[in-house]
Amino acid sequence: MKLKIRNIQASDWESVAAIYKMGIETGIATFETKTPSWPVWDKAHIKSCRIAALINDKMVGWAALSPVSSRDVYRGVAEVSVYVNTNYGGRGIGTKLLQKLIIESENEGFWTLQSGIFPENTASLKMHKKLGFREIGYREKVGMTTKGVWRNNIILERRSKKIGV
């Protein structure tokens, strides 16, 4: 498996959206219930930290950062999103994406990365912890699905060892 990682372009949206939809359909990846449009997704994600994983020129995963606040004091804090095509799970693609995203985030001056992960998403929890994230909180019944089910969320954080030390 020859994995290539590169920046996401607007022309990649169809592939990004398809993988995002797969994550939504798992029921354990996001509170989102439908894939947003490109303009909505584009506005919500930091332009410099968006990457795609490709095998034989086919996108098999992506990762991106979103700002946690518009306040200047939080300019170095971002929320992580990592999604892998469900047909390619268990191959380390998510780990490679997150490793690269960490490097890019530090190059852009981010000192804290955070993730909110459903407790049932054990693979994502394991991957984040493997790459230096630590649990900092647990939000009970923080969001309700469209089916009326309350969901819990584990909050993880990774502090840069290069920025803000």
N, C-alpha and C positions, 0 to 999 in steps of 0.2 A: 504494500500500500504506500504509494508516494503521495504524501499530503503536502499541499501548497497552501500557504496563508498569505493573503493579500488584503488590501483595503477594499471596503464595499463602495461601489459606485451606484448612482441612481438607476443605472441600467440593470442592476442586480435585483431590483425590487421583487420581481416575480418569484425568484428563488428564495429570497429572504422571507417573503410572505408565506410561501408554501411550507417552509420549515417552521416558521412561527405558528402556523395553523396546526401542524402536527403536535407542537408543544401544547397548544391550547386544548387539543383533543385528548391529551393524556389525562387531563384533569388535575395534574399535580405540578404543573410548571408555572402557572400564572393565574392571576385573578381575571385576566382578560377573557372575554367570551367570544370575541371576533377579531380578526386581523384588521388593524387600522389601514387607512390609505397611506400611500407614500408620503404625501405632505405632512400628515399627522405624525407618522413615525420619524420622518426626517427632522421635524421641529423638536421632537422629544429626546433625541439622541445627540450626544456631543459629536461634532463633525470629525474631529481628529482621532477618535478612538472607536472605529467601526471596522471589524475585520471579518473575513470570510475564510472558511476552510474548503479547499477543493481537492477532489480526487479525479484525475483524468478530465479536468476542466468542468466537472460537475460540482456545484456547491453542495456540501454535505453538512455544513454547520456555520454558525455565525456568532459573533459576540460584539457587544457594544456597551457604551457607558451612557448613563443619563444623569443630569445634574440633580442633586437632592434639594437644592434651594437656589433661588435667584439672588439671595443675599451674598454680598462680596466675601463675607467671612467664611462662607462654605465653598468658595471657588475651587478648592482642592479636594472636595469630597464628592464622590460619584457612586451611583448604584450600578451594579453589574447585571448584564443579561447575557446568558450563554444558552444557545439552542443548537441541538444536533438532530439531524434527520433520524427518525426513529429506526430506520433500516440500517443505520450505521452506529448505533449505540454500543458501548462496551469496547470500543477500539482505541480509546484514549484521545479522541478528537476534541472533546470538551476540555480536557486537561491542557492539550496543546493550545487551544484557543485562549483559555484563561491565562496560561503562562505568558503568551504573547501580549494579551491585553494588559496584564500587570506591567510588563516592560514599557509598552506604549503609554500607559497612564503615568508612569513615573517620568518618562521623557516629556510629558505635557505638564508636569508639575503637580499631579494629584498625590496627596499624602494619605488619603483614606479611601478605601473601596469598601462598599457594603453590599450585602445581599439579603433579601428576605426570601426564605425558602420554606415550602410546606414540609412538615415533619415526614410525610410519606415519601418525599423525594430523596430517598437515602443516597442514591448515586451522586446527586448534586451536592448534598451535604458532605459526603466523603471527599469529593473532588476539591471543594473549597477548603476544607480542613487540611488536606494534603498540601495545598499551596499557601498555607500560612494564615488562613482566615480562622478566627476564633468566635465562638458563640458569645454574644454580648446581651442577648435578650430573647424573650419569648412573648409573643403577642397572642393572647387567647381570644378567639372569635373576633378577629380584627376585620374580617370581610365576609360578606355573604355572597354565595354563588347565585346565579339566576334560578337555580332550583331550590333556593331557600335554605341552603346548607351553610352554616357558619364554619369558617376555616381559620385555623391557627397558622402562625408564621414564626419561624426561627430567624432571628437577626444575627448575621455574621458580619465581622469587620476584619479588614486587613490593613494594618498601618505600614506605610512604606519605611524601609530601612535606609532610604536615600533622601527622601524629601521630608522636611520638617523635623529632623532629628537634632 
